[in-house]
């Protein structure tokens, strides 16, 4: 049992990510409705990252989708106000910090808003 505890302890403390300022997300206009193509890196696969986004999406009024990528990162498209997107990223950080896992947003590229967007879909 101690072997597993040491493994997870070392994984929590060795990550290069922490409670970071997400500069790409912080720069968003909180009042503007937008759609972003996002990419997340860090400990984002095997920890329920897609499911957690799906759960939070209704609370933050975000529509879109999320999926794992073969390189270990996760990509998503989110549509909502800048404030809602900022809130959802902050909520994800807070949740995963409690688990000893962390991530960062490495891309947040604007794409055209979808006028009929609704719902949020995790891809498997």
N, CA, C and O atoms as a DFTB+ gen file, in Angstrom:
496 C
 N C O
     1  1       0.816      -1.195       0.000
     2  2       0.000       0.000       0.000
     3  2       0.858       1.258       0.000
     4  3       0.511       2.234      -0.665
     5  1       1.946       1.259       0.713
     6  2       2.811       2.438       0.775
     7  2       3.378       2.784      -0.597
     8  3       3.602       3.954      -0.908
     9  1       3.609       1.754      -1.421
    10  2       4.129       2.002      -2.759
    11  2       3.149       2.874      -3.553
    12  3       3.570       3.818      -4.221
    13  1       1.853       2.567      -3.487
    14  2       0.856       3.345      -4.218
    15  2       0.728       4.755      -3.648
    16  3       0.601       5.716      -4.407
    17  1       0.758       4.891      -2.328
    18  2       0.679       6.217      -1.719
    19  2       1.849       7.079      -2.166
    20  3       1.669       8.256      -2.480
    21  1       3.046       6.503      -2.199
    22  2       4.225       7.252      -2.642
    23  2       4.107       7.645      -4.109
    24  3       4.502       8.747      -4.491
    25  1       3.563       6.744      -4.939
    26  2       3.389       7.048      -6.345
    27  2       2.467       8.256      -6.525
    28  3       2.808       9.199      -7.239
    29  1       1.304       8.227      -5.880
    30  2       0.365       9.324      -6.054
    31  2       0.871      10.608      -5.412
    32  3       0.618      11.693      -5.935
    33  1       1.573      10.511      -4.305
    34  2       2.139      11.702      -3.676
    35  2       3.146      12.350      -4.616
    36  3       3.140      13.569      -4.786
    37  1       4.011      11.545      -5.226
    38  2       5.011      12.107      -6.126
    39  2       4.349      12.681      -7.376
    40  3       4.835      13.673      -7.920
    41  1       3.264      12.090      -7.840
    42  2       2.561      12.615      -9.004
    43  2       1.947      13.985      -8.704
    44  3       1.945      14.869      -9.560
    45  1       1.431      14.153      -7.495
    46  2       0.807      15.432      -7.145
    47  2       1.836      16.549      -7.050
    48  3       1.561      17.676      -7.462
    49  1       2.987      16.261      -6.527
    50  2       3.948      17.327      -6.299
    51  2       4.871      17.563      -7.485
    52  3       5.569      18.576      -7.522
    53  1       4.891      16.647      -8.460
    54  2       5.826      16.803      -9.554
    55  2       5.234      17.527     -10.758
    56  3       5.957      17.817     -11.711
    57  1       3.957      17.819     -10.738
    58  2       3.338      18.460     -11.887
    59  2       3.820      19.906     -12.034
    60  3       3.971      20.615     -11.039
    61  1       4.063      20.347     -13.290
    62  2       4.528      21.721     -13.486
    63  2       3.399      22.734     -13.402
    64  3       3.650      23.939     -13.417
    65  1       2.174      22.270     -13.314
    66  2       1.037      23.176     -13.288
    67  2       0.567      23.356     -11.856
    68  3       0.697      22.450     -11.033
    69  1       0.036      24.491     -11.571
    70  2      -0.494      24.737     -10.243
    71  2      -1.680      25.659     -10.372
    72  3      -2.308      25.731     -11.428
    73  1      -1.991      26.363      -9.303
    74  2      -3.073      27.348      -9.415
    75  2      -2.571      28.495     -10.290
    76  3      -2.037      29.488      -9.795
    77  1      -2.752      28.338     -11.573
    78  2      -2.169      29.281     -12.525
    79  2      -3.189      30.310     -12.962
    80  3      -4.397      30.078     -12.916
    81  1      -2.679      31.439     -13.383
    82  2      -3.526      32.404     -14.074
    83  2      -3.620      31.918     -15.504
    84  3      -2.606      31.686     -16.162
    85  1      -4.809      31.771     -15.964
    86  2      -5.021      31.333     -17.343
    87  2      -5.072      32.579     -18.217
    88  3      -6.146      33.134     -18.451
    89  1      -3.925      33.013     -18.694
    90  2      -3.843      34.269     -19.432
    91  2      -4.753      34.284     -20.654
    92  3      -5.352      35.312     -20.970
    93  1      -4.862      33.148     -21.345
    94  2      -5.727      33.090     -22.523
    95  2      -7.189      33.284     -22.148
    96  3      -7.957      33.858     -22.919
    97  1      -7.574      32.815     -20.980
    98  2      -8.961      32.903     -20.526
    99  2      -9.213      34.228     -19.814
   100  3     -10.270      34.836     -19.981
   101  1      -8.245      34.674     -19.023
   102  2      -8.399      35.945     -18.298
   103  2      -8.601      37.126     -19.246
   104  3      -9.224      38.120     -18.873
   105  1      -8.079      37.025     -20.468
   106  2      -8.151      38.137     -21.420
   107  2      -9.502      38.249     -22.120
   108  3      -9.721      39.200     -22.871
   109  1     -10.408      37.311     -21.894
   110  2     -11.703      37.326     -22.576
   111  2     -12.573      38.471     -22.086
   112  3     -12.526      38.846     -20.915
   113  1     -13.369      39.024     -22.996
   114  2     -14.358      40.039     -22.634
   115  2     -15.494      39.326     -21.910
   116  3     -16.169      38.496     -22.520
   117  1     -15.730      39.618     -20.631
   118  2     -16.723      38.881     -19.867
   119  2     -18.159      39.022     -20.387
   120  3     -19.005      38.182     -20.083
   121  1     -18.442      40.061     -21.158
   122  2     -19.807      40.317     -21.614
   123  2     -20.092      39.778     -23.012
   124  3     -21.250      39.690     -23.419
   125  1     -19.061      39.424     -23.734
   126  2     -19.224      38.981     -25.118
   127  2     -19.551      37.489     -25.193
   128  3     -18.930      36.676     -24.509
   129  1     -20.529      37.138     -26.026
   130  2     -20.793      35.723     -26.310
   131  2     -19.796      35.283     -27.365
   132  3     -19.606      35.957     -28.378
   133  1     -19.161      34.146     -27.119
   134  2     -18.115      33.673     -28.018
   135  2     -18.103      32.158     -28.061
   136  3     -18.709      31.493     -27.221
   137  1     -17.409      31.624     -29.046
   138  2     -17.172      30.191     -29.153
   139  2     -15.670      30.022     -29.292
   140  3     -15.036      30.659     -30.134
   141  1     -15.111      29.163     -28.464
   142  2     -13.664      28.935     -28.459
   143  2     -13.344      27.477     -28.715
   144  3     -14.037      26.578     -28.239
   145  1     -12.282      27.257     -29.475
   146  2     -11.703      25.924     -29.593
   147  2     -10.570      25.888     -28.562
   148  3      -9.596      26.632     -28.674
   149  1     -10.707      25.025     -27.570
   150  2      -9.779      24.968     -26.439
   151  2      -8.963      23.681     -26.476
   152  3      -9.424      22.647     -26.961
   153  1      -7.741      23.764     -25.953
   154  2      -6.939      22.555     -25.730
   155  2      -6.362      22.640     -24.333
   156  3      -5.820      23.666     -23.923
   157  1      -6.493      21.521     -23.602
   158  2      -6.043      21.419     -22.217
   159  2      -4.909      20.400     -22.147
   160  3      -4.971      19.346     -22.780
   161  1      -3.880      20.719     -21.377
   162  2      -2.782      19.788     -21.115
   163  2      -2.606      19.653     -19.619
   164  3      -3.047      20.505     -18.848
   165  1      -1.965      18.587     -19.222
   166  2      -1.739      18.290     -17.813
   167  2      -2.337      16.930     -17.518
   168  3      -2.319      16.032     -18.360
   169  1      -2.856      16.792     -16.339
   170  2      -3.488      15.523     -15.958
   171  2      -4.972      15.610     -16.303
   172  3      -5.810      15.894     -15.447
   173  1      -5.278      15.360     -17.579
   174  2      -6.632      15.562     -18.081
   175  2      -7.272      14.291     -18.633
   176  3      -8.440      14.313     -19.023
   177  1      -6.544      13.208     -18.674
   178  2      -7.134      11.952     -19.126
   179  2      -7.061      10.947     -17.981
   180  3      -6.063      10.863     -17.265
   181  1      -8.135      10.195     -17.830
   182  2      -8.207       9.204     -16.763
   183  2      -8.619       9.772     -15.415
   184  3      -8.515       9.089     -14.397
   185  1      -9.091      11.027     -15.399
   186  2      -9.505      11.669     -14.144
   187  2     -10.925      12.235     -14.222
   188  3     -11.330      13.015     -13.360
   189  1     -11.677      11.846     -15.247
   190  2     -13.055      12.330     -15.381
   191  2     -13.159      13.746     -15.896
   192  3     -14.160      14.418     -15.645
   193  1     -12.153      14.217     -16.611
   194  2     -12.113      15.604     -17.065
   195  2     -13.271      15.933     -18.019
   196  3     -13.885      16.993     -17.905
   197  1     -13.566      15.033     -18.948
   198  2     -14.677      15.278     -19.875
   199  2     -16.016      15.264     -19.138
   200  3     -16.866      16.124     -19.369
   201  1     -16.196      14.301     -18.268
   202  2     -17.445      14.190     -17.512
   203  2     -17.654      15.420     -16.628
   204  3     -18.771      15.926     -16.518
   205  1     -16.585      15.897     -16.001
   206  2     -16.686      17.077     -15.145
   207  2     -17.073      18.309     -15.966
   208  3     -17.881      19.123     -15.518
   209  1     -16.504      18.447     -17.156
   210  2     -16.903      19.562     -18.018
   211  2     -18.387      19.462     -18.366
   212  3     -19.110      20.458     -18.343
   213  1     -18.826      18.260     -18.684
   214  2     -20.240      18.052     -19.014
   215  2     -21.123      18.467     -17.837
   216  3     -22.132      19.146     -18.024
   217  1     -20.740      18.055     -16.617
   218  2     -21.530      18.418     -15.437
   219  2     -21.550      19.924     -15.207
   220  3     -22.602      20.486     -14.904
   221  1     -20.411      20.581     -15.344
   222  2     -20.326      22.019     -15.084
   223  2     -20.964      22.862     -16.184
   224  3     -21.354      24.003     -15.941
   225  1     -21.071      22.316     -17.378
   226  2     -21.549      23.106     -18.513
   227  2     -22.941      23.701     -18.275
   228  3     -23.197      24.836     -18.677
   229  1     -23.825      22.969     -17.639
   230  2     -25.164      23.523     -17.404
   231  2     -25.125      24.622     -16.343
   232  3     -25.850      25.611     -16.446
   233  1     -24.289      24.453     -15.334
   234  2     -24.176      25.476     -14.286
   235  2     -23.634      26.789     -14.846
   236  3     -24.021      27.867     -14.395
   237  1     -22.731      26.697     -15.836
   238  2     -22.097      27.895     -16.394
   239  2     -22.678      28.297     -17.754
   240  3     -22.141      29.181     -18.420
   241  1     -23.776      27.648     -18.166
   242  2     -24.459      27.966     -19.413
   243  2     -23.492      27.926     -20.601
   244  3     -23.423      28.858     -21.402
   245  1     -22.753      26.828     -20.688
   246  2     -21.795      26.598     -21.764
   247  2     -22.336      25.486     -22.655
   248  3     -22.741      24.435     -22.158
   249  1     -22.346      25.707     -23.952
   250  2     -22.695      24.641     -24.891
   251  2     -21.427      24.240     -25.632
   252  3     -20.455      24.995     -25.680
   253  1     -21.449      23.032     -26.213
   254  2     -20.299      22.588     -26.977
   255  2     -20.025      21.115     -26.823
   256  3     -20.942      20.311     -26.659
   257  1     -18.752      20.764     -26.876
   258  2     -18.334      19.369     -26.782
   259  2     -16.908      19.300     -26.236
   260  3     -16.206      20.308     -26.155
   261  1     -16.500      18.080     -25.863
   262  2     -15.149      17.839     -25.351
   263  2     -14.740      16.417     -25.731
   264  3     -15.580      15.517     -25.756
   265  1     -13.448      16.209     -26.027
   266  2     -12.956      14.867     -26.352
   267  2     -11.464      14.745     -26.048
   268  3     -10.727      15.731     -26.046
   269  1     -11.044      13.511     -25.792
   270  2      -9.637      13.204     -25.582
   271  2      -8.907      13.180     -26.920
   272  3      -9.495      12.862     -27.954
   273  1      -7.627      13.517     -26.892
   274  2      -6.774      13.420     -28.071
   275  2      -5.719      12.343     -27.839
   276  3      -5.360      12.066     -26.695
   277  1      -5.223      11.736     -28.910
   278  2      -4.242      10.656     -28.759
   279  2      -2.949      11.071     -28.050
   280  3      -2.266      10.222     -27.477
   281  1      -2.603      12.361     -28.081
   282  2      -1.346      12.801     -27.447
   283  2      -1.469      13.010     -25.937
   284  3      -0.511      13.442     -25.297
   285  1      -2.648      12.706     -25.357
   286  2      -2.847      12.852     -23.915
   287  2      -3.492      14.159     -23.509
   288  3      -3.798      14.357     -22.333
   289  1      -3.703      15.054     -24.456
   290  2      -4.386      16.309     -24.150
   291  2      -5.888      16.134     -24.407
   292  3      -6.340      15.074     -24.840
   293  1      -6.637      17.183     -24.135
   294  2      -8.086      17.186     -24.340
   295  2      -8.421      18.437     -25.136
   296  3      -7.878      19.511     -24.876
   297  1      -9.322      18.297     -26.109
   298  2      -9.789      19.466     -26.841
   299  2     -11.285      19.626     -26.638
   300  3     -12.005      18.668     -26.360
   301  1     -11.728      20.866     -26.784
   302  2     -13.143      21.161     -26.584
   303  2     -13.521      22.383     -27.395
   304  3     -12.671      23.186     -27.779
   305  1     -14.804      22.506     -27.645
   306  2     -15.378      23.758     -28.129
   307  2     -16.407      24.174     -27.112
   308  3     -17.309      23.408     -26.773
   309  1     -16.273      25.392     -26.624
   310  2     -17.211      25.946     -25.655
   311  2     -17.812      27.206     -26.238
   312  3     -17.118      28.005     -26.865
   313  1     -19.101      27.380     -26.028
   314  2     -19.766      28.616     -26.405
   315  2     -20.503      29.161     -25.198
   316  3     -21.246      28.444     -24.528
   317  1     -20.287      30.436     -24.931
   318  2     -20.931      31.120     -23.817
   319  2     -20.340      32.510     -23.688
   320  3     -19.542      32.930     -24.526
   321  1     -20.722      33.212     -22.661
   322  2     -20.111      34.530     -22.432
   323  2     -18.705      34.340     -21.890
   324  3     -18.370      33.293     -21.335
   325  1     -17.896      35.363     -22.061
   326  2     -16.539      35.305     -21.514
   327  2     -16.548      35.038     -20.019
   328  3     -15.708      34.293     -19.515
   329  1     -17.492      35.641     -19.305
   330  2     -17.584      35.436     -17.852
   331  2     -17.912      33.982     -17.527
   332  3     -17.352      33.416     -16.588
   333  1     -18.808      33.376     -18.292
   334  2     -19.160      31.982     -18.034
   335  2     -17.993      31.049     -18.337
   336  3     -17.753      30.093     -17.601
   337  1     -17.274      31.323     -19.411
   338  2     -16.099      30.516     -19.752
   339  2     -15.039      30.658     -18.658
   340  3     -14.453      29.665     -18.229
   341  1     -14.795      31.887     -18.210
   342  2     -13.829      32.108     -17.129
   343  2     -14.256      31.370     -15.862
   344  3     -13.428      30.763     -15.182
   345  1     -15.546      31.424     -15.548
   346  2     -16.051      30.746     -14.359
   347  2     -15.893      29.237     -14.442
   348  3     -15.546      28.592     -13.453
   349  1     -16.144      28.671     -15.615
   350  2     -16.032      27.225     -15.758
   351  2     -14.580      26.771     -15.664
   352  3     -14.300      25.737     -15.058
   353  1     -13.658      27.517     -16.247
   354  2     -12.239      27.171     -16.120
   355  2     -11.817      27.244     -14.656
   356  3     -11.103      26.364     -14.174
   357  1     -12.248      28.278     -13.949
   358  2     -11.903      28.409     -12.525
   359  2     -12.487      27.252     -11.716
   360  3     -11.827      26.729     -10.819
   361  1     -13.721      26.851     -12.028
   362  2     -14.356      25.733     -11.316
   363  2     -13.609      24.421     -11.591
   364  3     -13.441      23.603     -10.687
   365  1     -13.165      24.223     -12.827
   366  2     -12.382      23.027     -13.148
   367  2     -11.083      23.010     -12.352
   368  3     -10.711      21.979     -11.791
   369  1     -10.391      24.151     -12.301
   370  2      -9.146      24.226     -11.520
   371  2      -9.409      23.902     -10.055
   372  3      -8.672      23.122      -9.453
   373  1     -10.447      24.491      -9.479
   374  2     -10.749      24.270      -8.061
   375  2     -11.047      22.797      -7.794
   376  3     -10.580      22.240      -6.801
   377  1     -11.813      22.171      -8.665
   378  2     -12.175      20.766      -8.488
   379  2     -10.946      19.871      -8.586
   380  3     -10.749      18.998      -7.740
   381  1     -10.125      20.073      -9.599
   382  2      -8.973      19.189      -9.794
   383  2      -7.842      19.453      -8.813
   384  3      -7.038      18.558      -8.552
   385  1      -7.761      20.652      -8.268
   386  2      -6.785      20.897      -7.203
   387  2      -7.082      20.025      -5.997
   388  3      -6.163      19.513      -5.359
   389  1      -8.359      19.853      -5.679
   390  2      -8.750      19.003      -4.546
   391  2      -8.310      17.560      -4.767
   392  3      -8.033      16.841      -3.808
   393  1      -8.245      17.134      -6.026
   394  2      -7.844      15.769      -6.353
   395  2      -6.335      15.619      -6.522
   396  3      -5.836      14.512      -6.727
   397  1      -5.617      16.722      -6.438
   398  2      -4.172      16.674      -6.634
   399  2      -3.789      16.591      -8.101
   400  3      -2.663      16.216      -8.428
   401  1      -4.707      16.935      -8.981
   402  2      -4.435      16.937     -10.416
   403  2      -4.524      18.374     -10.907
   404  3      -5.261      19.188     -10.351
   405  1      -3.775      18.672     -11.942
   406  2      -3.829      20.031     -12.460
   407  2      -3.681      20.021     -13.980
   408  3      -3.246      19.037     -14.578
   409  1      -4.049      21.127     -14.572
   410  2      -4.033      21.274     -16.019
   411  2      -3.811      22.738     -16.343
   412  3      -3.787      23.595     -15.459
   413  1      -3.650      23.002     -17.622
   414  2      -3.626      24.387     -18.085
   415  2      -4.258      24.455     -19.464
   416  3      -4.274      23.471     -20.204
   417  1      -4.773      25.614     -19.795
   418  2      -5.332      25.868     -21.118
   419  2      -4.169      26.322     -21.995
   420  3      -3.563      27.363     -21.740
   421  1      -3.860      25.536     -23.030
   422  2      -2.729      25.877     -23.896
   423  2      -3.173      26.495     -25.219
   424  3      -2.346      27.022     -25.963
   425  1      -4.464      26.435     -25.515
   426  2      -4.998      27.097     -26.707
   427  2      -6.434      27.504     -26.430
   428  3      -7.201      26.751     -25.829
   429  1      -6.788      28.696     -26.872
   430  2      -8.160      29.209     -26.761
   431  2      -8.409      30.068     -27.987
   432  3      -8.351      31.296     -27.935
   433  1      -8.688      29.392     -29.090
   434  2      -8.831      30.074     -30.371
   435  2     -10.293      30.385     -30.661
   436  3     -11.134      29.488     -30.615
   437  1     -10.613      31.659     -30.963
   438  2     -11.993      32.019     -31.280
   439  2     -12.418      31.420     -32.622
   440  3     -11.650      31.406     -33.584
   441  1     -13.644      30.930     -32.662
   442  2     -14.253      30.420     -33.886
   443  2     -15.658      31.023     -33.964
   444  3     -16.147      31.570     -32.975
   445  1     -16.312      30.932     -35.126
   446  2     -17.639      31.566     -35.249
   447  2     -18.653      31.003     -34.253
   448  3     -18.706      29.798     -34.005
   449  1     -19.447      31.902     -33.695
   450  2     -20.530      31.529     -32.782
   451  2     -21.588      30.768     -33.564
   452  3     -21.931      31.131     -34.688
   453  1     -22.094      29.714     -32.957
   454  2     -23.176      28.931     -33.556
   455  2     -24.494      29.432     -32.987
   456  3     -24.747      29.251     -31.796
   457  1     -25.352      30.060     -33.807
   458  2     -26.573      30.675     -33.272
   459  2     -27.547      29.694     -32.619
   460  3     -28.323      30.090     -31.750
   461  1     -27.519      28.444     -33.017
   462  2     -28.460      27.458     -32.473
   463  2     -27.791      26.485     -31.511
   464  3     -28.334      25.410     -31.252
   465  1     -26.639      26.833     -30.982
   466  2     -25.912      25.923     -30.093
   467  2     -26.690      25.673     -28.814
   468  3     -27.221      26.595     -28.196
   469  1     -26.744      24.405     -28.433
   470  2     -27.362      24.046     -27.158
   471  2     -26.798      22.707     -26.729
   472  3     -26.403      21.893     -27.564
   473  1     -26.761      22.484     -25.443
   474  2     -26.282      21.215     -24.898
   475  2     -24.771      21.105     -24.904
   476  3     -24.065      21.924     -25.492
   477  1     -24.305      20.084     -24.244
   478  2     -22.869      19.839     -24.139
   479  2     -22.656      18.337     -24.249
   480  3     -23.336      17.564     -23.574
   481  1     -21.715      17.916     -25.095
   482  2     -21.524      16.507     -25.382
   483  2     -20.082      16.078     -25.130
   484  3     -19.169      16.591     -25.777
   485  1     -19.860      15.149     -24.204
   486  2     -18.521      14.550     -24.099
   487  2     -18.422      13.408     -25.123
   488  3     -19.319      12.570     -25.212
   489  1     -17.344      13.384     -25.880
   490  2     -17.132      12.326     -26.863
   491  2     -16.281      11.229     -26.247
   492  3     -15.394      11.503     -25.440
   493  1     -16.549       9.995     -26.625
   494  2     -15.808       8.864     -26.077
   495  2     -15.083       8.121     -27.163
   496  3     -14.403       7.133     -26.886
